Amino acid sequence: MANLKVTLVKSPIGAVPKHKRTVEALGLRKLNKTVELPDNAATRGMVKQVQHLVKVEEV
């Protein structure tokens, strides 16, 4: 099964509250931290919503 490496590259401090919650739900708590998530429709949708805050790599 494919995975996605998602890294938080921009602070969500000034972001829309919904985007802050999405970043938190992805498991990203600190700047420049990376999490590996399953590549499915739910994860892709969350990443698309906060694409201006994260960097995504396919693993």
C-alpha positions in Angstrom: 0.0 0.0 0.0 1.3 3.5 -0.9 2.0 6.1 1.7 2.3 9.9 1.8 5.0 11.8 3.7 3.4 15.1 4.8 5.6 17.8 6.3 4.4 21.0 8.0 6.4 23.8 6.3 4.3 26.9 7.3 2.8 27.8 10.6 -1.0 27.5 10.9 -1.1 30.3 13.5 -2.8 32.8 11.2 -4.8 30.2 9.3 -8.5 29.7 9.2 -9.6 27.7 12.3 -10.8 24.8 10.1 -7.4 24.5 8.5 -5.7 24.6 12.0 -7.9 21.6 13.0 -7.1 19.8 9.8 -3.3 20.2 10.4 -3.8 18.8 13.9 -5.9 15.9 12.6 -3.1 15.0 10.2 -0.9 14.6 13.2 1.3 17.6 12.6 2.1 19.4 15.8 5.4 21.2 15.2 6.9 23.0 12.2 9.1 20.9 9.9 7.8 17.6 11.4 6.9 14.8 9.1 4.2 12.1 9.4 3.6 9.1 7.1 0.0 8.6 6.3 -1.9 6.1 4.1 -2.6 7.3 0.6 -6.4 7.3 0.5 -9.2 9.7 -0.5 -9.6 11.0 3.0 -5.9 11.8 3.5 -5.7 13.4 0.0 -8.7 15.6 0.7 -7.2 16.8 4.0 -3.9 17.5 2.3 -5.5 19.4 -0.5 -7.4 21.6 2.0 -4.1 22.7 3.6 -1.8 22.4 0.6 -0.4 26.0 1.3 0.9 24.8 4.7 2.4 21.4 3.9 4.8 19.6 1.6 3.8 16.2 0.3 5.9 13.3 -1.0 4.7 10.0 -2.3 6.5 7.0 -0.8 
